[in-house]
């Protein structure tokens, strides 16, 4: 990627838990690269979600998938 002007990257994102449907707001570690993928346990129901995170023009997108 070659961006002439770097927009500040959002340092938080949100997703909907695949198990309980709650909206979860998470801090994002922008130093870990773009995109990112990791598993996080839902703070509400403790079920794991696979999170895929990427930034587009500095805007974070978090996609949650159920862990199988
Ligand atoms: Zn949940």
PDB file of the backbone (N, CA, C, O) and the ligand in Angstrom, with CONECT records:
HET     ZN  A 101       1
ATOM      1  N   UNK A   1       0.845  -1.190   0.000  1.00  0.00           N
ATOM      2  CA  UNK A   1       0.000   0.000   0.000  1.00  0.00           C
ATOM      3  C   UNK A   1       0.882   1.243   0.000  1.00  0.00           C
ATOM      4  O   UNK A   1       1.897   1.308   0.694  1.00  0.00           O
ATOM      5  N   UNK A   2       0.478   2.205  -0.779  1.00  0.00           N
ATOM      6  CA  UNK A   2       1.240   3.433  -0.886  1.00  0.00           C
ATOM      7  C   UNK A   2       0.285   4.603  -0.727  1.00  0.00           C
ATOM      8  O   UNK A   2      -0.350   5.039  -1.687  1.00  0.00           O
ATOM      9  N   UNK A   3       0.192   5.101   0.489  1.00  0.00           N
ATOM     10  CA  UNK A   3      -0.751   6.176   0.761  1.00  0.00           C
ATOM     11  C   UNK A   3       0.007   7.489   0.874  1.00  0.00           C
ATOM     12  O   UNK A   3       0.908   7.608   1.703  1.00  0.00           O
ATOM     13  N   UNK A   4      -0.338   8.463   0.066  1.00  0.00           N
ATOM     14  CA  UNK A   4       0.351   9.759   0.128  1.00  0.00           C
ATOM     15  C   UNK A   4       0.114  10.463   1.452  1.00  0.00           C
ATOM     16  O   UNK A   4       1.025  11.089   1.995  1.00  0.00           O
ATOM     17  N   UNK A   5      -1.089  10.366   1.970  1.00  0.00           N
ATOM     18  CA  UNK A   5      -1.391  10.974   3.261  1.00  0.00           C
ATOM     19  C   UNK A   5      -1.931   9.877   4.165  1.00  0.00           C
ATOM     20  O   UNK A   5      -2.904   9.203   3.826  1.00  0.00           O
ATOM     21  N   UNK A   6      -1.301   9.707   5.300  1.00  0.00           N
ATOM     22  CA  UNK A   6      -1.772   8.672   6.210  1.00  0.00           C
ATOM     23  C   UNK A   6      -2.832   9.236   7.136  1.00  0.00           C
ATOM     24  O   UNK A   6      -2.565  10.133   7.935  1.00  0.00           O
ATOM     25  N   UNK A   7      -4.028   8.703   7.019  1.00  0.00           N
ATOM     26  CA  UNK A   7      -5.055   9.062   7.987  1.00  0.00           C
ATOM     27  C   UNK A   7      -4.720   8.387   9.310  1.00  0.00           C
ATOM     28  O   UNK A   7      -4.176   7.283   9.326  1.00  0.00           O
ATOM     29  N   UNK A   8      -5.040   9.040  10.408  1.00  0.00           N
ATOM     30  CA  UNK A   8      -4.863   8.351  11.690  1.00  0.00           C
ATOM     31  C   UNK A   8      -5.762   7.125  11.732  1.00  0.00           C
ATOM     32  O   UNK A   8      -6.932   7.183  11.354  1.00  0.00           O
ATOM     33  N   UNK A   9      -5.207   6.029  12.192  1.00  0.00           N
ATOM     34  CA  UNK A   9      -5.987   4.796  12.218  1.00  0.00           C
ATOM     35  C   UNK A   9      -6.783   4.714  13.515  1.00  0.00           C
ATOM     36  O   UNK A   9      -6.273   4.984  14.602  1.00  0.00           O
ATOM     37  N   UNK A  10      -8.029   4.340  13.369  1.00  0.00           N
ATOM     38  CA  UNK A  10      -8.878   4.183  14.555  1.00  0.00           C
ATOM     39  C   UNK A  10      -8.292   3.138  15.485  1.00  0.00           C
ATOM     40  O   UNK A  10      -7.837   2.081  15.045  1.00  0.00           O
ATOM     41  N   UNK A  11      -8.307   3.439  16.758  1.00  0.00           N
ATOM     42  CA  UNK A  11      -7.716   2.534  17.732  1.00  0.00           C
ATOM     43  C   UNK A  11      -8.772   1.774  18.525  1.00  0.00           C
ATOM     44  O   UNK A  11      -8.479   1.156  19.549  1.00  0.00           O
ATOM     45  N   UNK A  12      -9.996   1.833  18.035  1.00  0.00           N
ATOM     46  CA  UNK A  12     -10.973   0.911  18.596  1.00  0.00           C
ATOM     47  C   UNK A  12     -11.939   0.487  17.514  1.00  0.00           C
ATOM     48  O   UNK A  12     -12.113   1.159  16.497  1.00  0.00           O
ATOM     49  N   UNK A  13     -12.552  -0.634  17.762  1.00  0.00           N
ATOM     50  CA  UNK A  13     -13.501  -1.164  16.793  1.00  0.00           C
ATOM     51  C   UNK A  13     -14.606  -1.881  17.535  1.00  0.00           C
ATOM     52  O   UNK A  13     -14.564  -2.017  18.758  1.00  0.00           O
ATOM     53  N   UNK A  14     -15.596  -2.340  16.787  1.00  0.00           N
ATOM     54  CA  UNK A  14     -16.650  -3.091  17.455  1.00  0.00           C
ATOM     55  C   UNK A  14     -17.120  -4.229  16.572  1.00  0.00           C
ATOM     56  O   UNK A  14     -17.028  -4.174  15.345  1.00  0.00           O
ATOM     57  N   UNK A  15     -17.619  -5.248  17.218  1.00  0.00           N
ATOM     58  CA  UNK A  15     -18.173  -6.386  16.499  1.00  0.00           C
ATOM     59  C   UNK A  15     -19.360  -6.907  17.284  1.00  0.00           C
ATOM     60  O   UNK A  15     -19.564  -6.551  18.444  1.00  0.00           O
ATOM     61  N   UNK A  16     -20.135  -7.752  16.634  1.00  0.00           N
ATOM     62  CA  UNK A  16     -21.261  -8.398  17.306  1.00  0.00           C
ATOM     63  C   UNK A  16     -20.879  -9.849  17.558  1.00  0.00           C
ATOM     64  O   UNK A  16     -20.538 -10.587  16.634  1.00  0.00           O
ATOM     65  N   UNK A  17     -20.942 -10.242  18.812  1.00  0.00           N
ATOM     66  CA  UNK A  17     -20.576 -11.600  19.183  1.00  0.00           C
ATOM     67  C   UNK A  17     -21.425 -12.601  18.399  1.00  0.00           C
ATOM     68  O   UNK A  17     -22.641 -12.447  18.285  1.00  0.00           O
ATOM     69  N   UNK A  18     -20.769 -13.622  17.863  1.00  0.00           N
ATOM     70  CA  UNK A  18     -21.492 -14.610  17.065  1.00  0.00           C
ATOM     71  C   UNK A  18     -22.343 -15.522  17.938  1.00  0.00           C
ATOM     72  O   UNK A  18     -23.257 -16.180  17.440  1.00  0.00           O
ATOM     73  N   UNK A  19     -22.054 -15.565  19.227  1.00  0.00           N
ATOM     74  CA  UNK A  19     -22.796 -16.466  20.120  1.00  0.00           C
ATOM     75  C   UNK A  19     -23.971 -15.764  20.793  1.00  0.00           C
ATOM     76  O   UNK A  19     -25.080 -16.299  20.812  1.00  0.00           O
ATOM     77  N   UNK A  20     -23.740 -14.565  21.348  1.00  0.00           N
ATOM     78  CA  UNK A  20     -24.807 -13.912  22.120  1.00  0.00           C
ATOM     79  C   UNK A  20     -25.343 -12.661  21.447  1.00  0.00           C
ATOM     80  O   UNK A  20     -26.363 -12.124  21.880  1.00  0.00           O
ATOM     81  N   UNK A  21     -24.681 -12.183  20.398  1.00  0.00           N
ATOM     82  CA  UNK A  21     -25.206 -11.046  19.657  1.00  0.00           C
ATOM     83  C   UNK A  21     -24.924  -9.692  20.281  1.00  0.00           C
ATOM     84  O   UNK A  21     -25.347  -8.667  19.747  1.00  0.00           O
ATOM     85  N   UNK A  22     -24.220  -9.670  21.398  1.00  0.00           N
ATOM     86  CA  UNK A  22     -23.897  -8.400  22.030  1.00  0.00           C
ATOM     87  C   UNK A  22     -22.904  -7.624  21.168  1.00  0.00           C
ATOM     88  O   UNK A  22     -22.054  -8.203  20.491  1.00  0.00           O
ATOM     89  N   UNK A  23     -23.035  -6.291  21.212  1.00  0.00           N
ATOM     90  CA  UNK A  23     -22.044  -5.470  20.541  1.00  0.00           C
ATOM     91  C   UNK A  23     -20.861  -5.298  21.489  1.00  0.00           C
ATOM     92  O   UNK A  23     -21.010  -4.843  22.623  1.00  0.00           O
ATOM     93  N   UNK A  24     -19.703  -5.667  21.000  1.00  0.00           N
ATOM     94  CA  UNK A  24     -18.494  -5.613  21.812  1.00  0.00           C
ATOM     95  C   UNK A  24     -17.568  -4.556  21.232  1.00  0.00           C
ATOM     96  O   UNK A  24     -17.252  -4.581  20.043  1.00  0.00           O
ATOM     97  N   UNK A  25     -17.137  -3.631  22.074  1.00  0.00           N
ATOM     98  CA  UNK A  25     -16.177  -2.618  21.636  1.00  0.00           C
ATOM     99  C   UNK A  25     -14.802  -3.033  22.140  1.00  0.00           C
ATOM    100  O   UNK A  25     -14.623  -3.313  23.325  1.00  0.00           O
ATOM    101  N   UNK A  26     -13.849  -3.068  21.246  1.00  0.00           N
ATOM    102  CA  UNK A  26     -12.518  -3.546  21.611  1.00  0.00           C
ATOM    103  C   UNK A  26     -11.462  -2.509  21.238  1.00  0.00           C
ATOM    104  O   UNK A  26     -11.590  -1.807  20.235  1.00  0.00           O
ATOM    105  N   UNK A  27     -10.427  -2.427  22.054  1.00  0.00           N
ATOM    106  CA  UNK A  27      -9.278  -1.617  21.656  1.00  0.00           C
ATOM    107  C   UNK A  27      -8.493  -2.383  20.590  1.00  0.00           C
ATOM    108  O   UNK A  27      -8.391  -3.609  20.646  1.00  0.00           O
ATOM    109  N   UNK A  28      -7.945  -1.661  19.634  1.00  0.00           N
ATOM    110  CA  UNK A  28      -7.180  -2.292  18.561  1.00  0.00           C
ATOM    111  C   UNK A  28      -5.716  -1.899  18.684  1.00  0.00           C
ATOM    112  O   UNK A  28      -5.377  -0.759  19.001  1.00  0.00           O
ATOM    113  N   UNK A  29      -4.862  -2.878  18.425  1.00  0.00           N
ATOM    114  CA  UNK A  29      -3.421  -2.623  18.458  1.00  0.00           C
ATOM    115  C   UNK A  29      -2.960  -2.337  17.032  1.00  0.00           C
ATOM    116  O   UNK A  29      -2.684  -3.253  16.257  1.00  0.00           O
ATOM    117  N   UNK A  30      -2.882  -1.038  16.699  1.00  0.00           N
ATOM    118  CA  UNK A  30      -2.570  -0.684  15.315  1.00  0.00           C
ATOM    119  C   UNK A  30      -1.137  -1.050  14.958  1.00  0.00           C
ATOM    120  O   UNK A  30      -0.806  -1.161  13.778  1.00  0.00           O
ATOM    121  N   UNK A  31      -0.280  -1.240  15.959  1.00  0.00           N
ATOM    122  CA  UNK A  31       1.113  -1.583  15.665  1.00  0.00           C
ATOM    123  C   UNK A  31       1.259  -3.038  15.246  1.00  0.00           C
ATOM    124  O   UNK A  31       2.334  -3.442  14.802  1.00  0.00           O
ATOM    125  N   UNK A  32       0.200  -3.835  15.377  1.00  0.00           N
ATOM    126  CA  UNK A  32       0.285  -5.256  15.040  1.00  0.00           C
ATOM    127  C   UNK A  32       0.025  -5.519  13.563  1.00  0.00           C
ATOM    128  O   UNK A  32       0.019  -6.673  13.135  1.00  0.00           O
ATOM    129  N   UNK A  33      -0.191  -4.467  12.777  1.00  0.00           N
ATOM    130  CA  UNK A  33      -0.294  -4.647  11.338  1.00  0.00           C
ATOM    131  C   UNK A  33      -1.721  -4.552  10.831  1.00  0.00           C
ATOM    132  O   UNK A  33      -2.678  -4.456  11.599  1.00  0.00           O
ATOM    133  N   UNK A  34      -1.828  -4.581   9.528  1.00  0.00           N
ATOM    134  CA  UNK A  34      -3.124  -4.454   8.851  1.00  0.00           C
ATOM    135  C   UNK A  34      -3.108  -5.367   7.641  1.00  0.00           C
ATOM    136  O   UNK A  34      -2.298  -5.121   6.747  1.00  0.00           O
ATOM    137  N   UNK A  35      -3.920  -6.386   7.535  1.00  0.00           N
ATOM    138  CA  UNK A  35      -4.991  -6.754   8.475  1.00  0.00           C
ATOM    139  C   UNK A  35      -4.478  -7.617   9.632  1.00  0.00           C
ATOM    140  O   UNK A  35      -3.308  -8.000   9.674  1.00  0.00           O
ATOM    141  N   UNK A  36      -5.358  -7.903  10.537  1.00  0.00           N
ATOM    142  CA  UNK A  36      -5.054  -8.772  11.672  1.00  0.00           C
ATOM    143  C   UNK A  36      -6.142  -9.829  11.784  1.00  0.00           C
ATOM    144  O   UNK A  36      -7.273  -9.643  11.333  1.00  0.00           O
ATOM    145  N   UNK A  37      -5.765 -10.941  12.400  1.00  0.00           N
ATOM    146  CA  UNK A  37      -6.747 -11.982  12.682  1.00  0.00           C
ATOM    147  C   UNK A  37      -6.357 -12.649  13.985  1.00  0.00           C
ATOM    148  O   UNK A  37      -5.221 -13.095  14.149  1.00  0.00           O
ATOM    149  N   UNK A  38      -7.291 -12.715  14.902  1.00  0.00           N
ATOM    150  CA  UNK A  38      -7.016 -13.425  16.143  1.00  0.00           C
ATOM    151  C   UNK A  38      -8.327 -13.839  16.795  1.00  0.00           C
ATOM    152  O   UNK A  38      -9.414 -13.406  16.413  1.00  0.00           O
ATOM    153  N   UNK A  39      -8.176 -14.678  17.775  1.00  0.00           N
ATOM    154  CA  UNK A  39      -9.350 -15.191  18.477  1.00  0.00           C
ATOM    155  C   UNK A  39      -9.476 -14.453  19.800  1.00  0.00           C
ATOM    156  O   UNK A  39      -8.505 -14.313  20.544  1.00  0.00           O
ATOM    157  N   UNK A  40     -10.686 -13.982  20.081  1.00  0.00           N
ATOM    158  CA  UNK A  40     -10.921 -13.297  21.345  1.00  0.00           C
ATOM    159  C   UNK A  40     -12.187 -13.859  21.976  1.00  0.00           C
ATOM    160  O   UNK A  40     -13.194 -14.077  21.301  1.00  0.00           O
ATOM    161  N   UNK A  41     -12.117 -14.090  23.277  1.00  0.00           N
ATOM    162  CA  UNK A  41     -13.301 -14.563  23.979  1.00  0.00           C
ATOM    163  C   UNK A  41     -14.222 -13.392  24.252  1.00  0.00           C
ATOM    164  O   UNK A  41     -13.785 -12.329  24.692  1.00  0.00           O
ATOM    165  N   UNK A  42     -15.501 -13.599  23.987  1.00  0.00           N
ATOM    166  CA  UNK A  42     -16.492 -12.556  24.258  1.00  0.00           C
ATOM    167  C   UNK A  42     -16.505 -12.244  25.753  1.00  0.00           C
ATOM    168  O   UNK A  42     -16.571 -13.157  26.575  1.00  0.00           O
ATOM    169  N   UNK A  43     -16.442 -10.952  26.111  1.00  0.00           N
ATOM    170  CA  UNK A  43     -16.467 -10.597  27.534  1.00  0.00           C
ATOM    171  C   UNK A  43     -17.840 -10.825  28.166  1.00  0.00           C
ATOM    172  O   UNK A  43     -17.961 -10.832  29.391  1.00  0.00           O
ATOM    173  N   UNK A  44     -18.866 -11.009  27.352  1.00  0.00           N
ATOM    174  CA  UNK A  44     -20.219 -11.208  27.892  1.00  0.00           C
ATOM    175  C   UNK A  44     -20.498 -12.696  28.120  1.00  0.00           C
ATOM    176  O   UNK A  44     -20.919 -13.096  29.206  1.00  0.00           O
ATOM    177  N   UNK A  45     -20.261 -13.512  27.086  1.00  0.00           N
ATOM    178  CA  UNK A  45     -20.631 -14.926  27.200  1.00  0.00           C
ATOM    179  C   UNK A  45     -19.424 -15.860  27.200  1.00  0.00           C
ATOM    180  O   UNK A  45     -19.572 -17.073  27.346  1.00  0.00           O
ATOM    181  N   UNK A  46     -18.232 -15.294  27.036  1.00  0.00           N
ATOM    182  CA  UNK A  46     -16.974 -16.060  27.107  1.00  0.00           C
ATOM    183  C   UNK A  46     -16.770 -17.044  25.960  1.00  0.00           C
ATOM    184  O   UNK A  46     -15.858 -17.868  26.019  1.00  0.00           O
ATOM    185  N   UNK A  47     -17.589 -16.979  24.928  1.00  0.00           N
ATOM    186  CA  UNK A  47     -17.362 -17.852  23.765  1.00  0.00           C
ATOM    187  C   UNK A  47     -16.340 -17.186  22.843  1.00  0.00           C
ATOM    188  O   UNK A  47     -16.287 -15.961  22.732  1.00  0.00           O
ATOM    189  N   UNK A  48     -15.534 -18.016  22.187  1.00  0.00           N
ATOM    190  CA  UNK A  48     -14.514 -17.439  21.306  1.00  0.00           C
ATOM    191  C   UNK A  48     -15.084 -16.966  19.967  1.00  0.00           C
ATOM    192  O   UNK A  48     -15.933 -17.628  19.372  1.00  0.00           O
ATOM    193  N   UNK A  49     -14.618 -15.847  19.519  1.00  0.00           N
ATOM    194  CA  UNK A  49     -14.915 -15.338  18.182  1.00  0.00           C
ATOM    195  C   UNK A  49     -13.599 -15.184  17.431  1.00  0.00           C
ATOM    196  O   UNK A  49     -12.595 -14.745  17.993  1.00  0.00           O
ATOM    197  N   UNK A  50     -13.617 -15.550  16.164  1.00  0.00           N
ATOM    198  CA  UNK A  50     -12.474 -15.242  15.307  1.00  0.00           C
ATOM    199  C   UNK A  50     -12.684 -13.845  14.759  1.00  0.00           C
ATOM    200  O   UNK A  50     -13.671 -13.581  14.073  1.00  0.00           O
ATOM    201  N   UNK A  51     -11.759 -12.957  15.061  1.00  0.00           N
ATOM    202  CA  UNK A  51     -11.888 -11.565  14.622  1.00  0.00           C
ATOM    203  C   UNK A  51     -10.936 -11.305  13.468  1.00  0.00           C
ATOM    204  O   UNK A  51      -9.745 -11.603  13.546  1.00  0.00           O
ATOM    205  N   UNK A  52     -11.475 -10.752  12.408  1.00  0.00           N
ATOM    206  CA  UNK A  52     -10.646 -10.286  11.295  1.00  0.00           C
ATOM    207  C   UNK A  52     -10.793  -8.774  11.254  1.00  0.00           C
ATOM    208  O   UNK A  52     -11.891  -8.233  11.127  1.00  0.00           O
ATOM    209  N   UNK A  53      -9.649  -8.111  11.365  1.00  0.00           N
ATOM    210  CA  UNK A  53      -9.652  -6.660  11.505  1.00  0.00           C
ATOM    211  C   UNK A  53      -8.815  -6.058  10.395  1.00  0.00           C
ATOM    212  O   UNK A  53      -7.701  -6.503  10.121  1.00  0.00           O
ATOM    213  N   UNK A  54      -9.364  -5.052   9.770  1.00  0.00           N
ATOM    214  CA  UNK A  54      -8.561  -4.313   8.800  1.00  0.00           C
ATOM    215  C   UNK A  54      -8.962  -2.854   8.835  1.00  0.00           C
ATOM    216  O   UNK A  54     -10.022  -2.488   9.343  1.00  0.00           O
ATOM    217  N   UNK A  55      -8.111  -2.055   8.296  1.00  0.00           N
ATOM    218  CA  UNK A  55      -8.379  -0.619   8.237  1.00  0.00           C
ATOM    219  C   UNK A  55      -8.446  -0.188   6.784  1.00  0.00           C
ATOM    220  O   UNK A  55      -7.629  -0.598   5.959  1.00  0.00           O
ATOM    221  N   UNK A  56      -9.413   0.629   6.490  1.00  0.00           N
ATOM    222  CA  UNK A  56      -9.555   1.196   5.164  1.00  0.00           C
ATOM    223  C   UNK A  56      -9.667   2.702   5.322  1.00  0.00           C
ATOM    224  O   UNK A  56     -10.624   3.192   5.920  1.00  0.00           O
ATOM    225  N   UNK A  57      -8.696   3.444   4.790  1.00  0.00           N
ATOM    226  CA  UNK A  57      -8.645   4.903   4.976  1.00  0.00           C
ATOM    227  C   UNK A  57      -8.714   5.282   6.452  1.00  0.00           C
ATOM    228  O   UNK A  57      -9.319   6.288   6.820  1.00  0.00           O
ATOM    229  N   UNK A  58      -8.089   4.464   7.284  1.00  0.00           N
ATOM    230  CA  UNK A  58      -8.028   4.774   8.697  1.00  0.00           C
ATOM    231  C   UNK A  58      -9.231   4.297   9.500  1.00  0.00           C
ATOM    232  O   UNK A  58      -9.226   4.354  10.730  1.00  0.00           O
ATOM    233  N   UNK A  59     -10.267   3.823   8.797  1.00  0.00           N
ATOM    234  CA  UNK A  59     -11.479   3.367   9.485  1.00  0.00           C
ATOM    235  C   UNK A  59     -11.358   1.859   9.735  1.00  0.00           C
ATOM    236  O   UNK A  59     -11.089   1.079   8.821  1.00  0.00           O
ATOM    237  N   UNK A  60     -11.561   1.483  10.972  1.00  0.00           N
ATOM    238  CA  UNK A  60     -11.415   0.069  11.304  1.00  0.00           C
ATOM    239  C   UNK A  60     -12.690  -0.697  10.966  1.00  0.00           C
ATOM    240  O   UNK A  60     -13.806  -0.193  11.097  1.00  0.00           O
ATOM    241  N   UNK A  61     -12.478  -1.930  10.529  1.00  0.00           N
ATOM    242  CA  UNK A  61     -13.590  -2.849  10.278  1.00  0.00           C
ATOM    243  C   UNK A  61     -13.263  -4.130  11.033  1.00  0.00           C
ATOM    244  O   UNK A  61     -12.158  -4.660  10.910  1.00  0.00           O
ATOM    245  N   UNK A  62     -14.201  -4.620  11.800  1.00  0.00           N
ATOM    246  CA  UNK A  62     -14.005  -5.869  12.529  1.00  0.00           C
ATOM    247  C   UNK A  62     -15.096  -6.838  12.090  1.00  0.00           C
ATOM    248  O   UNK A  62     -16.287  -6.539  12.181  1.00  0.00           O
ATOM    249  N   UNK A  63     -14.668  -7.998  11.613  1.00  0.00           N
ATOM    250  CA  UNK A  63     -15.608  -9.036  11.211  1.00  0.00           C
ATOM    251  C   UNK A  63     -15.431 -10.206  12.162  1.00  0.00           C
ATOM    252  O   UNK A  63     -14.322 -10.713  12.332  1.00  0.00           O
ATOM    253  N   UNK A  64     -16.508 -10.628  12.774  1.00  0.00           N
ATOM    254  CA  UNK A  64     -16.445 -11.746  13.725  1.00  0.00           C
ATOM    255  C   UNK A  64     -17.022 -12.992  13.076  1.00  0.00           C
ATOM    256  O   UNK A  64     -18.021 -12.946  12.359  1.00  0.00           O
ATOM    257  N   UNK A  65     -16.354 -14.111  13.354  1.00  0.00           N
ATOM    258  CA  UNK A  65     -16.831 -15.404  12.870  1.00  0.00           C
ATOM    259  C   UNK A  65     -16.815 -16.369  14.039  1.00  0.00           C
ATOM    260  O   UNK A  65     -15.962 -16.292  14.923  1.00  0.00           O
ATOM    261  N   UNK A  66     -17.774 -17.275  14.023  1.00  0.00           N
ATOM    262  CA  UNK A  66     -17.788 -18.276  15.090  1.00  0.00           C
ATOM    263  C   UNK A  66     -16.616 -19.222  14.917  1.00  0.00           C
ATOM    264  O   UNK A  66     -16.263 -19.610  13.804  1.00  0.00           O
ATOM    265  N   UNK A  67     -16.027 -19.582  16.037  1.00  0.00           N
ATOM    266  CA  UNK A  67     -14.968 -20.572  15.974  1.00  0.00           C
ATOM    267  C   UNK A  67     -15.617 -21.944  15.892  1.00  0.00           C
ATOM    268  O   UNK A  67     -16.529 -22.258  16.656  1.00  0.00           O
ATOM    269  N   UNK A  68     -15.141 -22.753  14.964  1.00  0.00           N
ATOM    270  CA  UNK A  68     -15.746 -24.070  14.823  1.00  0.00           C
ATOM    271  C   UNK A  68     -14.853 -25.135  15.409  1.00  0.00           C
ATOM    272  O   UNK A  68     -15.200 -26.316  15.382  1.00  0.00           O
TER     273      UNK A  68
HETATM  274 ZN    ZN A 101     -20.980 -13.289  23.476  1.00  0.00          ZN
END
